[in-house]
Amino acid sequence: MYFCRANIAKRMTITQLLTPKERTTQISVAMIWLFHISGALGILYGNREFFLQTTPINLFFTLVLLFVNLKNPDRRMARAAILAFTLGMLVEILGVNYGLIFGSYSYGENLGVKILGVPVLIGANWVMLSFITGAMGDALFRNNKLLAAISGAVLMVLIDLVIEPVAPIFDYWTFTEHVAPLSNYIGWFLVALPIQLGVQYWIREKEYTFSAHLVLVHFLFFGVFALQ
């Protein structure tokens, strides 16, 4: 499979995509793998509650690393971040308080400070997931923003699919039915799609390598616990 890097004519292999070239990216990639591997080992074999309670710190630090690695941040990129945060928080508040869009669920205590029942870091997580999946969508369909947005939204749903079985165990959130309903995944796609369109049209130059590693980290970290 080949990927096209923004503003570069030659195609990029998966190996090239995953190989950090800049020093900042190399350090950032090493840190997210170190933190998530350490966290997984700590949850499995160490002080489970301690490592789960550090989730807000890990999420915040990962978001900071993402923004450190973004290419040429500008007002248009800020618009995409504001859209993802605002729309993400709005639909989560509607979901938690009225059971709309995703189904009936509530958040636990391991994601930090809440606004109207929704952790603030969930809004930040919408930004992070939108940016990294949007970069992967752009890598797949560089010359078609609509297909890039659709593929980014699908990838967000796939990440949620892996996280959902683990979320109640980690006291992140719990659905009333104890299992995420089909409406949750449909809702994720429908909410993610306009955000992805914003990412594709507003962010001129995507960051691929750190984003690719962070997508892999999500699948592997939560996949380990989902398979238990």
C-alpha positions as semicolon CSV with decimal commas, in nm:
position;residue;x (nm);y (nm);z (nm)
1;M;0,000;0,000;0,000
2;Y;0,124;0,346;-0,084
3;F;0,061;0,688;0,065
4;C;0,105;1,035;-0,080
5;R;0,264;1,294;0,142
6;A;0,131;1,650;0,117
7;N;0,320;1,866;-0,129
8;I;0,553;1,578;-0,224
9;A;0,509;1,410;-0,560
10;K;0,673;1,075;-0,484
11;R;0,480;0,801;-0,312
12;M;0,551;0,689;0,041
13;T;0,557;0,329;0,160
14;I;0,424;0,224;0,499
15;T;0,783;0,188;0,622
16;Q;0,861;0,544;0,518
17;L;0,537;0,665;0,673
18;L;0,621;0,508;1,009
19;T;0,986;0,613;1,016
20;P;1,034;0,940;1,210
21;K;1,285;1,165;1,036
22;E;1,285;1,479;1,248
23;R;1,435;1,471;1,595
24;T;1,117;1,604;1,756
25;T;0,909;1,332;1,594
26;Q;1,156;1,062;1,694
27;I;1,140;1,168;2,059
28;S;0,762;1,207;2,052
29;V;0,705;0,864;1,899
30;A;0,939;0,701;2,150
31;M;0,757;0,872;2,438
32;I;0,405;0,768;2,340
33;W;0,514;0,406;2,298
34;L;0,701;0,416;2,629
35;F;0,404;0,565;2,816
36;H;0,148;0,328;2,669
37;I;0,359;0,014;2,708
38;S;0,441;0,115;3,066
39;G;0,075;0,190;3,129
40;A;-0,038;-0,144;2,988
41;L;0,217;-0,333;3,198
42;G;0,123;-0,129;3,505
43;I;-0,247;-0,204;3,460
44;L;-0,185;-0,573;3,394
45;Y;0,079;-0,646;3,656
46;G;0,120;-0,341;3,881
47;N;-0,098;-0,095;4,066
48;R;-0,403;-0,101;3,838
49;E;-0,594;0,184;4,003
50;F;-0,292;0,414;4,012
51;F;-0,221;0,374;3,640
52;L;-0,588;0,419;3,547
53;Q;-0,609;0,736;3,754
54;T;-0,318;0,882;3,557
55;T;-0,523;0,862;3,234
56;P;-0,594;1,240;3,226
57;I;-0,220;1,313;3,250
58;N;-0,144;1,068;2,971
59;L;-0,417;1,210;2,746
60;F;-0,308;1,568;2,805
61;F;0,058;1,491;2,744
62;T;-0,023;1,298;2,424
63;L;-0,229;1,591;2,297
64;V;0,061;1,828;2,368
65;L;0,297;1,602;2,173
66;L;0,054;1,598;1,882
67;F;0,043;1,976;1,865
68;V;0,421;1,997;1,897
69;N;0,448;1,783;1,584
70;L;0,182;1,956;1,374
71;K;0,307;2,123;1,059
72;N;0,270;2,501;1,022
73;P;-0,018;2,560;1,267
74;D;-0,238;2,854;1,170
75;R;-0,589;2,994;1,215
76;R;-0,741;2,739;0,981
77;M;-0,596;2,456;1,189
78;A;-0,734;2,627;1,500
79;R;-1,080;2,627;1,337
80;A;-1,058;2,250;1,288
81;A;-0,956;2,203;1,653
82;I;-1,237;2,429;1,778
83;L;-1,491;2,245;1,562
84;A;-1,379;1,904;1,690
85;F;-1,376;2,016;2,055
86;T;-1,705;2,207;2,046
87;L;-1,906;1,957;1,845
88;G;-1,755;1,665;2,036
89;M;-1,842;1,815;2,374
90;L;-2,191;1,915;2,258
91;V;-2,291;1,568;2,139
92;E;-2,136;1,408;2,448
93;I;-2,337;1,639;2,676
94;L;-2,654;1,552;2,483
95;G;-2,569;1,184;2,512
96;V;-2,493;1,183;2,883
97;N;-2,789;1,399;2,985
98;Y;-3,056;1,298;2,733
99;G;-2,943;0,970;2,579
100;L;-2,928;1,125;2,232
101;I;-2,708;1,023;1,935
102;F;-2,485;0,763;2,105
103;G;-2,733;0,605;2,344
104;S;-2,774;0,621;2,722
105;Y;-2,442;0,625;2,908
106;S;-2,249;0,802;3,184
107;Y;-1,884;0,880;3,251
108;G;-1,681;0,732;3,535
109;E;-1,415;0,899;3,749
110;N;-1,092;0,820;3,565
111;L;-1,110;1,091;3,297
112;G;-1,085;1,397;3,517
113;V;-1,289;1,716;3,559
114;K;-1,637;1,721;3,402
115;I;-1,867;1,982;3,253
116;L;-2,235;1,881;3,261
117;G;-2,130;1,521;3,319
118;V;-1,869;1,509;3,041
119;P;-1,492;1,516;3,113
120;V;-1,321;1,814;2,949
121;L;-1,054;1,576;2,823
122;I;-1,317;1,401;2,612
123;G;-1,343;1,718;2,405
124;A;-0,964;1,720;2,376
125;N;-0,977;1,354;2,277
126;W;-1,215;1,438;1,993
127;V;-0,955;1,685;1,867
128;M;-0,671;1,435;1,891
129;L;-0,859;1,147;1,726
130;S;-0,993;1,374;1,452
131;F;-0,648;1,507;1,367
132;I;-0,466;1,173;1,359
133;T;-0,737;0,984;1,168
134;G;-0,775;1,282;0,935
135;A;-0,404;1,261;0,857
136;M;-0,441;0,891;0,775
137;G;-0,742;0,962;0,555
138;D;-0,539;1,227;0,372
139;A;-0,251;0,983;0,332
140;L;-0,485;0,733;0,167
141;F;-0,677;0,978;-0,053
142;R;-0,453;1,280;-0,099
143;N;-0,638;1,412;-0,401
144;N;-0,994;1,351;-0,280
145;K;-1,094;1,538;0,034
146;L;-1,437;1,376;0,055
147;L;-1,296;1,023;0,047
148;A;-1,024;1,130;0,292
149;A;-1,293;1,261;0,530
150;I;-1,504;0,946;0,498
151;S;-1,205;0,718;0,559
152;G;-1,101;0,930;0,858
153;A;-1,451;0,901;1,004
154;V;-1,453;0,524;0,948
155;L;-1,116;0,495;1,121
156;M;-1,253;0,691;1,419
157;V;-1,541;0,442;1,443
158;L;-1,296;0,150;1,431
159;I;-1,093;0,302;1,715
160;D;-1,411;0,347;1,918
161;L;-1,504;-0,014;1,843
162;V;-1,181;-0,128;2,011
163;I;-1,217;0,110;2,306
164;E;-1,582;0,036;2,390
165;P;-1,532;-0,310;2,551
166;V;-1,252;-0,169;2,768
167;A;-1,413;0,161;2,874
168;P;-1,638;0,018;3,152
169;I;-1,350;-0,191;3,291
170;F;-1,132;0,120;3,314
171;D;-1,420;0,328;3,460
172;Y;-1,412;0,561;3,160
173;W;-1,782;0,534;3,072
174;T;-2,063;0,280;3,090
175;F;-2,373;0,235;2,878
176;T;-2,704;0,166;3,050
177;E;-2,737;-0,153;2,846
178;H;-2,376;-0,243;2,950
179;V;-2,292;-0,281;2,580
180;A;-2,257;0,004;2,331
181;P;-2,564;-0,002;2,099
182;L;-2,544;0,016;1,721
183;S;-2,660;0,379;1,744
184;N;-2,332;0,461;1,918
185;Y;-2,125;0,364;1,614
186;I;-2,366;0,523;1,366
187;G;-2,360;0,838;1,580
188;W;-1,981;0,837;1,591
189;F;-1,963;0,827;1,212
190;L;-2,226;1,098;1,163
191;V;-2,056;1,331;1,413
192;A;-1,703;1,249;1,296
193;L;-1,777;1,313;0,927
194;P;-1,834;1,693;0,945
195;I;-1,534;1,724;1,175
196;Q;-1,325;1,527;0,926
197;L;-1,440;1,755;0,646
198;G;-1,318;2,048;0,852
199;V;-0,985;1,875;0,909
200;Q;-0,942;1,802;0,539
201;Y;-1,035;2,148;0,414
202;W;-0,878;2,360;0,687
203;I;-0,552;2,181;0,763
204;R;-0,332;2,235;0,460
205;E;-0,035;2,023;0,565
206;K;-0,103;1,710;0,768
207;E;0,136;1,541;1,011
208;Y;0,162;1,174;0,913
209;T;0,428;0,988;1,111
210;F;0,335;1,076;1,470
211;S;-0,032;1,036;1,375
212;A;0,027;0,689;1,230
213;H;0,205;0,574;1,545
214;L;-0,067;0,719;1,767
215;V;-0,335;0,534;1,569
216;L;-0,137;0,211;1,611
217;V;-0,091;0,280;1,982
218;H;-0,469;0,312;2,026
219;F;-0,542;-0,016;1,848
220;L;-0,270;-0,213;2,026
221;F;-0,317;-0,067;2,376
222;F;-0,694;-0,112;2,391
223;G;-0,682;-0,427;2,178
224;V;-0,474;-0,604;2,443
225;F;-0,744;-0,546;2,704
226;A;-1,038;-0,599;2,467
227;L;-0,910;-0,949;2,392
228;Q;-0,881;-1,050;2,756
